[in-house]
Amino acid sequence: MTGARTATIGWVAAALAVGAVGGWILLHRPAAPPPEPAKEQRTVSEGEGIEVVGQEPGGRVWTLRADRVRGVEEEASGELMGVTAEIRDPGQRPVRIESGRARVAGGRTVTFTGGVVIRWAGHEVRGASARYERDRGRVVSPGRVVWTGPGLRVEGQGLIVELEPRVARLSGGVRARVGGRGP
């Protein structure tokens, strides 16, 4: 019986040793990387020759045209290339914005970049960028701008065009020439 008892103790000791080694390995191995968070479903659309028309309360109608567009529908955002926007208020001539690129954010603000030209009623403003703030009913062009019109050339830093009533404000380092060629 001593032989059987010694064999049993041997098996128990071997099992404990294997368990201790296995436990040590499990405790000291590097932790598994955390699982990747679930990616939110996104619908990306691309197109060419796009035109979007919208109407605001109060009758303002805007049209956005682009040679190419890439957007994410769930975010109501996108990147546009070769852009023309036209904003028309009842009883007013339209404000037209042209640029090389534009970005739509949240479906409410359009930021134009890549050489921007804003035109309305014989006036033209050139700048590096502009944004159409639909909620505030205005077009803002920060940075250096040059505003020309009939017999008028004005340079300054920043322009705000309120769409209704049609009022434009230029600020910061304004230089103007009235009735002739530029400064």
C-alpha distance (Angstrom), angle and dihedral (degrees) to the residues before:
residue distance angle dihedral
M1 . . .
T2 3.71 . .
G3 3.78 89.5 .
A4 3.83 92.0 53.1
R5 3.74 91.4 45.3
T6 3.79 92.0 50.0
A7 3.83 90.0 49.1
T8 3.81 91.1 51.3
I9 3.79 91.7 48.7
G10 3.83 88.3 48.3
W11 3.80 91.2 53.1
V12 3.80 92.1 47.2
A13 3.81 91.5 48.2
A14 3.78 91.1 48.1
A15 3.83 91.2 49.2
L16 3.82 91.1 49.2
A17 3.80 91.4 48.5
V18 3.83 92.2 49.3
G19 3.82 90.2 46.6
A20 3.81 92.2 49.0
V21 3.82 92.7 48.6
G22 3.84 91.6 45.6
G23 3.81 91.4 48.5
W24 3.79 91.6 48.5
I25 3.84 90.3 50.7
L26 3.82 92.1 48.9
L27 3.80 93.0 48.4
H28 3.80 95.7 46.1
R29 3.77 102.1 41.9
P30 3.82 117.7 103.8
A31 3.77 114.9 -89.0
A32 3.78 116.7 -103.6
P33 3.81 112.9 -105.5
P34 3.78 113.0 -99.3
P35 3.78 114.3 -96.6
E36 3.80 115.5 -95.5
P37 3.79 112.7 -101.8
A38 3.76 114.4 -105.7
K39 3.78 109.1 -92.5
E40 3.74 116.2 -123.7
Q41 3.77 113.7 -117.1
R42 3.83 109.7 -105.2
T43 3.76 127.5 -172.9
V44 3.80 110.1 -149.6
S45 3.78 116.0 -167.3
E46 3.79 128.5 -170.5
G47 3.76 129.8 -172.4
E48 3.78 148.9 151.7
G49 3.78 130.7 -129.3
I50 3.82 94.3 20.5
E51 3.82 125.1 176.7
V52 3.81 123.5 -176.4
V53 3.81 123.0 -175.2
G54 3.79 125.0 -166.9
Q55 3.78 137.7 175.4
E56 3.79 125.2 -148.1
P57 3.80 127.0 -154.0
G58 3.78 107.4 -85.3
G59 3.80 93.6 40.8
R60 3.83 102.5 -79.6
V61 3.82 109.1 150.3
W62 3.78 122.8 -163.3
T63 3.79 130.2 -171.7
L64 3.79 123.5 -163.8
R65 3.81 119.4 -166.9
A66 3.81 126.8 -177.9
D67 3.77 135.7 177.8
R68 3.83 89.5 -143.3
V69 3.79 134.1 7.4
R70 3.80 139.1 -175.6
G71 3.79 118.5 -173.8
V72 3.80 145.9 166.8
E73 3.79 109.2 -132.5
E74 3.84 97.8 -158.8
E75 3.81 90.6 55.9
A76 3.83 95.9 40.5
S77 3.81 86.1 -132.4
G78 3.76 137.3 119.8
E79 3.78 151.4 149.4
L80 3.82 119.8 -105.9
M81 3.81 130.2 -168.5
G82 3.82 127.0 -159.1
V83 3.81 94.6 18.3
T84 3.80 134.9 -169.7
A85 3.79 122.0 175.9
E86 3.77 126.6 -175.7
I87 3.81 123.1 -166.8
R88 3.79 116.9 -167.6
D89 3.81 126.4 -173.4
P90 3.82 120.1 -168.3
G91 3.80 109.8 -89.3
Q92 3.83 93.7 9.4
R93 3.78 133.8 99.1
P94 3.81 111.2 -109.7
V95 3.79 125.7 -96.6
R96 3.79 109.1 -132.2
I97 3.83 123.8 -160.5
E98 3.81 123.2 -168.9
S99 3.80 126.6 -175.5
G100 3.77 143.9 152.9
R101 3.82 93.1 -117.8
A102 3.77 140.1 9.6
R103 3.79 137.1 -174.2
V104 3.79 124.2 -150.7
A105 3.82 115.4 -152.8
G106 3.78 122.1 -166.4
G107 3.79 91.2 -21.6
R108 3.83 90.3 -80.9
T109 3.83 109.5 78.9
V110 3.79 127.5 44.1
T111 3.82 116.3 -163.3
F112 3.81 115.2 -160.6
T113 3.83 122.8 -157.9
G114 3.77 139.3 162.7
G115 3.81 101.3 68.7
V116 3.79 111.6 -27.1
V117 3.80 126.8 -150.3
I118 3.82 119.8 -171.0
R119 3.83 117.2 -169.1
W120 3.79 133.9 -175.9
A121 3.82 135.6 151.8
G122 3.82 95.9 -14.3
H123 3.81 94.0 -42.5
E124 3.80 126.1 114.1
V125 3.80 130.3 -168.9
R126 3.81 122.6 -168.8
G127 3.78 123.1 -165.3
A128 3.79 143.5 140.0
S129 3.81 95.5 -100.4
A130 3.80 145.3 -2.2
R131 3.77 138.8 179.8
Y132 3.79 132.8 -147.4
E133 3.80 109.1 -141.7
R134 3.80 103.5 -161.5
D135 3.81 94.0 -174.4
R136 3.81 92.6 54.4
G137 3.82 97.1 37.0
R138 3.76 96.5 -127.1
V139 3.80 146.6 106.4
V140 3.82 117.0 -132.6
S141 3.80 125.2 -165.4
P142 3.83 111.4 -174.1
G143 3.78 121.9 -165.6
R144 3.78 128.5 28.8
V145 3.81 115.6 -11.9
V146 3.79 135.7 176.6
W147 3.80 115.4 -149.2
T148 3.81 119.0 -165.8
G149 3.77 130.2 179.1
P150 3.79 139.8 146.6
G151 3.83 103.3 -33.2
L152 3.81 91.6 -16.6
R153 3.80 137.7 106.8
V154 3.80 120.0 170.7
E155 3.79 129.9 174.3
G156 3.78 124.3 -165.7
Q157 3.78 148.8 131.7
G158 3.78 111.3 -86.0
L159 3.78 134.7 -2.4
I160 3.79 131.1 -150.8
V161 3.80 119.9 -167.5
E162 3.80 112.5 -166.0
L163 3.79 105.5 -154.4
E164 3.80 98.4 -152.7
P165 2.96 114.1 58.9
R166 3.80 91.8 18.2
V167 3.81 102.7 -118.1
A168 3.80 126.2 150.9
R169 3.81 124.7 -161.6
L170 3.79 125.8 -167.8
S171 3.79 121.2 -169.0
G172 3.79 144.3 177.4
G173 3.81 122.5 46.6
V174 3.79 95.4 -1.5
R175 3.81 118.2 -168.5
A176 3.77 118.4 -178.8
R177 3.77 138.9 -173.5
V178 3.77 117.9 -169.0
G179 3.80 123.3 -166.7
G180 3.76 103.4 9.7
R181 3.75 144.3 35.4
G182 3.81 124.0 -35.9
P183 3.82 129.0 -68.1
